Amino acid sequence: MAITLGLATVVPAFALSTVKLKNGSSLQGEILAERADRVVVDLGFTVLTVPRDEVERIATENAPAAATADATGDLYHGAPNQSALTVNENVGRVSEAVVQVRTPIGLGSGFIIEPSGYILTNEHVVAGEYAITVTQFRRGTSDLERVTFNKVRIVALDARLDLALLKIEDTHGTVFPTVPLGDSNSLTEGQTVFAIGSPLGLDRTVSQGIISSRNRPMEGQLYIQTTTQINPGNSGGPLFNLRGEVVGVNNMKAMMAGVEGLNFAIPTVVVKNFLRNRDAFAFDPRNANAGYRYLEPPHPVKTPDTTPKIIKP
């Protein structure tokens, strides 16, 4: 559990981290505080303050249990005391954990929830597919580094919830950055939120909006309604609050001439339940329908419908 002092987040002393610098060197110690402009590291014999602009990435090597699982042993973790930052500052804090998910017929977004490479995305992004690749965007010395993983396994998925859990298999020992899951029940109308994803393949796109409704019922499910713009390619990407917590998984929007700002996300209360019961949604590759995509037969031409259309990007 982290302790917040002003804008600083203090990490428990038993979390050993490696701070990789942009000049190629690295430091290993305990992260005492992280702020938008600096990182404070206890090296054992001295405490060093490192400018945030000089830090390439931070990897927690001996993290406490809460970094990989909550009290019930689930894959996700929370960070209720994480400090609130601006959207710009949050992008630097969470962007390396947001990934692009690509299949032979399309692409979507996702986010890493566990350091060994577990990823959440939408079911409709990977449904019926075996060849899945994940691209992570890491901050390099002078620019972003694209790292692509080609061995990605479907762990669990459910079409009704539109959620899927993936696992990167070819990690090569990588300790991945993660994002915490927040409490979607604590959202309020008008609260600022933002999304990161790959709309139309434009990776690392950030959009900002507010919560329009935290519990909009649609087709027997509850969704978060937001003005945060999402488009095809944003599916499966995270909806963040200003504490850098994921509060929803973006999955659909209303499309019609003259209709704007009607976007929807799956609340994290649903996501957490899916993860806790992932054995019930376990993917079985032996299923005769797994890995095959069937095309619907052509339909007769109908009179144009003028009602708003809900699509899953």
C-alpha positions as CSV (number, residue, x, y, z in Angstrom):
1,M,0.0,0.0,0.0
2,A,1.4,3.4,-1.0
3,I,1.3,6.5,1.3
4,T,0.5,9.8,-0.4
5,L,2.3,13.0,0.8
6,G,1.0,15.9,-1.2
7,L,1.7,15.0,-4.8
8,A,4.3,12.4,-3.8
9,T,3.6,8.7,-3.6
10,V,5.7,6.9,-1.0
11,V,6.3,3.2,-1.7
12,P,6.8,0.7,1.2
13,A,10.5,0.1,2.0
14,F,10.5,-3.6,0.9
15,A,9.8,-2.8,-2.7
16,L,13.2,-3.0,-4.6
17,S,13.2,-1.2,-8.0
18,T,15.6,-0.6,-10.8
19,V,15.6,2.9,-12.3
20,K,16.9,2.9,-15.8
21,L,18.2,6.2,-17.0
22,K,18.2,7.6,-20.5
23,N,22.0,7.7,-20.6
24,G,22.1,3.9,-20.4
25,S,23.0,3.6,-16.7
26,S,20.7,2.3,-14.0
27,L,20.1,2.6,-10.2
28,Q,18.8,0.0,-7.9
29,G,17.1,0.8,-4.6
30,E,13.9,1.6,-2.8
31,I,11.6,4.2,-4.4
32,L,10.8,6.6,-1.6
33,A,8.7,9.0,-3.6
34,E,7.5,9.6,-7.2
35,R,6.5,13.0,-8.4
36,A,5.7,14.5,-11.8
37,D,9.2,16.1,-11.9
38,R,11.4,13.8,-9.9
39,V,11.9,10.3,-8.4
40,V,13.5,9.9,-5.0
41,V,15.6,6.7,-4.6
42,D,17.1,5.2,-1.4
43,L,20.4,3.6,-2.5
44,G,21.1,2.2,0.9
45,F,24.1,4.5,1.6
46,T,22.4,7.7,0.4
47,V,19.2,9.1,-0.9
48,L,19.3,10.4,-4.5
49,T,16.8,12.6,-6.3
50,V,16.6,11.9,-10.0
51,P,14.9,14.3,-12.5
52,R,11.9,12.7,-14.1
53,D,13.2,13.8,-17.5
54,E,16.3,11.6,-17.1
55,V,14.3,8.4,-16.2
56,E,13.6,6.0,-19.1
57,R,11.6,3.5,-17.0
58,I,11.2,2.0,-13.5
59,A,11.0,-1.7,-13.0
60,T,9.9,-3.1,-9.6
61,E,11.8,-6.4,-9.1
62,N,10.9,-7.4,-5.6
63,A,7.5,-5.9,-5.3
64,P,5.1,-6.5,-2.4
65,A,2.2,-8.8,-2.9
66,A,-0.1,-5.9,-3.7
67,A,1.9,-5.1,-6.8
68,T,0.8,-8.3,-8.5
69,A,-2.3,-9.3,-6.6
70,D,-4.9,-7.9,-4.3
71,A,-5.8,-9.3,-0.9
72,T,-7.8,-12.1,-2.5
73,G,-5.0,-13.3,-4.7
74,D,-6.3,-11.8,-8.0
75,L,-4.2,-10.7,-10.9
76,Y,-5.0,-7.0,-10.6
77,H,-4.0,-4.5,-7.9
78,G,-5.4,-1.2,-6.7
79,A,-3.7,2.1,-5.7
80,P,-6.4,4.0,-3.7
81,N,-3.8,6.4,-2.3
82,Q,-2.1,7.2,-5.6
83,S,-1.9,11.0,-6.1
84,A,-4.0,12.9,-8.5
85,L,-2.1,14.5,-11.4
86,T,-3.0,16.4,-14.5
87,V,-3.8,14.4,-17.7
88,N,-0.4,15.4,-19.1
89,E,1.4,14.1,-16.0
90,N,-0.7,10.9,-15.9
91,V,0.2,10.0,-19.5
92,G,3.8,9.8,-18.4
93,R,2.8,7.7,-15.4
94,V,0.6,5.1,-17.2
95,S,1.3,5.1,-20.9
96,E,3.9,2.3,-21.0
97,A,1.3,-0.1,-19.6
98,V,-1.1,0.6,-22.5
99,V,-0.6,-1.6,-25.5
100,Q,-1.8,-2.2,-29.0
101,V,-3.5,-5.6,-29.7
102,R,-3.4,-6.7,-33.4
103,T,-4.9,-9.7,-35.2
104,P,-4.9,-10.6,-38.9
105,I,-8.2,-8.8,-39.5
106,G,-7.9,-5.7,-37.2
107,L,-6.5,-4.1,-34.1
108,G,-7.6,-2.8,-30.7
109,S,-6.0,-1.6,-27.5
110,G,-5.4,-3.2,-24.1
111,F,-3.5,-2.6,-20.8
112,I,-1.2,-4.6,-18.6
113,I,-2.5,-5.5,-15.2
114,E,0.3,-7.8,-13.9
115,P,4.1,-7.6,-14.2
116,S,4.5,-11.1,-15.9
117,G,2.4,-9.9,-18.9
118,Y,-1.3,-10.3,-18.3
119,I,-3.4,-8.0,-20.4
120,L,-7.0,-6.9,-20.5
121,T,-8.9,-6.1,-23.7
122,N,-12.3,-6.5,-25.3
123,E,-13.5,-10.0,-26.4
124,H,-14.5,-8.6,-29.8
125,V,-10.9,-7.5,-30.5
126,V,-9.6,-11.1,-30.4
127,A,-12.7,-13.3,-30.9
128,G,-12.1,-16.2,-33.2
129,E,-8.4,-15.4,-33.6
130,Y,-5.2,-17.3,-32.8
131,A,-2.5,-15.1,-34.3
132,I,-2.4,-12.2,-31.8
133,T,0.5,-9.7,-31.4
134,V,0.9,-7.1,-28.7
135,T,3.0,-3.9,-29.1
136,Q,4.3,-2.0,-26.1
137,F,5.6,1.5,-26.4
138,R,8.6,2.2,-24.1
139,R,10.3,5.5,-23.5
140,G,13.8,5.2,-25.0
141,T,16.9,7.5,-24.8
142,S,15.7,9.9,-27.6
143,D,12.3,8.5,-28.6
144,L,9.7,5.8,-28.0
145,E,10.8,2.2,-28.6
146,R,8.2,-0.2,-30.1
147,V,8.5,-3.7,-28.6
148,T,6.3,-6.4,-30.3
149,F,5.4,-9.7,-28.7
150,N,4.2,-12.4,-31.1
151,K,3.4,-15.2,-28.7
152,V,0.2,-14.1,-27.0
153,R,-2.2,-16.6,-25.4
154,I,-6.0,-16.1,-24.8
155,V,-6.5,-17.0,-21.1
156,A,-10.2,-16.2,-20.7
157,L,-12.9,-14.4,-22.6
158,D,-16.6,-13.8,-22.5
159,A,-18.7,-12.4,-25.3
160,R,-21.6,-11.1,-23.2
161,L,-19.3,-9.1,-21.0
162,D,-17.0,-8.3,-24.0
163,L,-13.9,-8.9,-21.9
164,A,-10.8,-11.0,-22.7
165,L,-7.7,-11.8,-20.6
166,L,-4.4,-12.3,-22.6
167,K,-1.0,-13.5,-21.5
168,I,2.3,-12.6,-23.2
169,E,4.3,-15.8,-23.5
170,D,7.6,-14.6,-25.0
171,T,8.4,-12.2,-22.2
172,H,12.1,-13.1,-22.1
173,G,12.1,-12.2,-18.4
174,T,10.6,-8.8,-18.9
175,V,9.0,-7.2,-15.8
176,F,6.1,-5.2,-17.3
177,P,4.8,-1.9,-16.0
178,T,1.2,-2.2,-14.8
179,V,-1.8,0.1,-14.1
180,P,-4.1,-0.3,-11.1
181,L,-7.8,-0.9,-11.2
182,G,-9.9,1.7,-9.5
183,D,-13.5,1.7,-8.1
184,S,-16.0,2.5,-10.8
185,N,-18.7,2.8,-8.2
186,S,-17.0,5.9,-6.8
187,L,-17.3,7.8,-10.1
188,T,-19.4,11.0,-10.2
189,E,-21.1,12.7,-13.1
190,G,-18.8,15.5,-14.4
191,Q,-15.6,13.9,-13.2
192,T,-12.6,14.2,-15.5
193,V,-11.4,11.0,-17.2
194,F,-9.2,10.2,-20.1
195,A,-8.4,7.4,-22.5
196,I,-5.2,6.1,-24.2
197,G,-5.4,3.8,-27.2
198,S,-4.9,3.3,-30.9
199,P,-7.9,4.7,-32.8
200,L,-7.6,3.8,-36.5
201,G,-4.1,2.5,-35.7
202,L,-2.9,5.9,-34.4
203,D,-1.1,4.5,-31.4
204,R,-0.6,6.4,-28.1
205,T,-3.6,8.7,-28.8
206,V,-4.9,10.5,-25.7
207,S,-8.5,11.8,-25.4
208,Q,-10.1,13.6,-22.5
209,G,-13.7,14.0,-21.3
210,I,-16.0,13.7,-18.4
211,I,-18.3,11.1,-16.9
212,S,-21.8,11.6,-18.3
213,S,-23.3,8.7,-16.3
214,R,-21.6,6.1,-14.2
215,N,-24.3,3.5,-14.6
216,R,-26.1,3.6,-18.0
217,P,-28.2,0.5,-18.5
218,M,-28.0,-1.0,-22.0
219,E,-29.1,-4.5,-23.1
220,G,-29.1,-5.8,-19.6
221,Q,-25.6,-4.5,-18.8
222,L,-24.4,-1.4,-17.0
223,Y,-21.9,0.9,-18.7
224,I,-20.0,4.1,-18.0
225,Q,-21.2,6.8,-20.3
226,T,-18.5,9.4,-21.1
227,T,-17.7,12.2,-23.5
228,T,-14.1,10.9,-23.8
229,Q,-13.8,10.2,-27.5
230,I,-13.2,6.6,-28.6
231,N,-13.1,5.3,-32.2
232,P,-12.3,2.0,-33.9
233,G,-9.0,0.8,-32.5
234,N,-9.8,2.2,-29.0
235,S,-11.6,-1.0,-28.1
236,G,-10.2,-2.7,-25.1
237,G,-8.2,0.3,-24.0
238,P,-8.4,1.9,-20.5
239,L,-10.5,4.7,-19.2
240,F,-8.5,6.5,-16.5
241,N,-9.3,8.8,-13.6
242,L,-6.8,11.5,-12.6
243,R,-5.2,9.2,-10.0
244,G,-4.0,7.0,-12.9
245,E,-6.5,4.2,-12.0
246,V,-8.4,2.3,-14.7
247,V,-12.1,2.8,-14.0
248,G,-13.4,1.3,-17.2
249,V,-12.6,-0.6,-20.4
250,N,-13.6,1.3,-23.6
251,N,-15.8,-0.8,-25.8
252,M,-18.4,1.1,-27.9
253,K,-19.9,4.4,-29.0
254,A,-23.0,5.8,-30.6
255,M,-22.7,6.6,-34.3
256,M,-25.1,8.7,-36.3
257,A,-25.1,11.9,-38.2
258,G,-25.4,14.7,-35.7
259,V,-24.7,12.5,-32.7
260,E,-21.5,13.2,-30.7
261,G,-20.0,12.4,-27.4
262,L,-21.8,9.2,-26.6
263,N,-19.1,6.8,-25.7
264,F,-19.2,3.8,-23.3
265,A,-16.9,1.7,-21.1
266,I,-17.3,-1.5,-19.1
267,P,-17.0,-0.6,-15.4
268,T,-14.2,-2.0,-13.4
269,V,-16.6,-3.6,-10.9
270,V,-17.5,-5.9,-13.8
271,V,-13.9,-6.3,-14.8
272,K,-12.8,-7.4,-11.3
273,N,-15.6,-10.0,-11.1
274,F,-14.4,-11.3,-14.5
275,L,-10.9,-11.6,-13.3
276,R,-11.8,-13.2,-10.0
277,N,-13.8,-15.8,-11.9
278,R,-11.5,-16.2,-14.9
279,D,-11.6,-20.0,-14.5
280,A,-15.3,-19.9,-15.4
281,F,-14.4,-18.0,-18.6
282,A,-11.3,-20.0,-19.4
283,F,-10.6,-20.2,-23.1
284,D,-10.6,-23.8,-24.5
285,P,-8.7,-24.1,-27.8
286,R,-10.2,-27.6,-28.3
287,N,-13.6,-26.1,-28.8
288,A,-14.6,-26.8,-32.4
289,N,-15.6,-23.2,-32.9
290,A,-12.4,-21.7,-31.4
291,G,-10.1,-20.0,-33.9
292,Y,-12.7,-19.9,-36.7
293,R,-14.7,-16.9,-37.8
294,Y,-17.9,-17.5,-39.7
295,L,-19.4,-14.8,-41.9
296,E,-23.1,-14.0,-41.6
297,P,-25.2,-14.7,-44.7
298,P,-26.2,-11.6,-46.7
299,H,-29.3,-9.8,-45.5
300,P,-32.0,-8.2,-47.6
301,V,-31.8,-4.5,-48.1
302,K,-33.9,-2.7,-45.4
303,T,-35.3,0.8,-45.1
304,P,-32.6,3.0,-43.5
305,D,-32.9,3.2,-39.8
306,T,-32.6,6.7,-38.3
307,T,-32.0,5.6,-34.7
308,P,-28.5,6.0,-33.2
309,K,-26.3,3.0,-33.8
310,I,-24.1,1.6,-31.0
311,I,-20.9,0.1,-32.3
312,K,-17.9,-1.6,-30.8
313,P,-14.8,0.1,-32.3
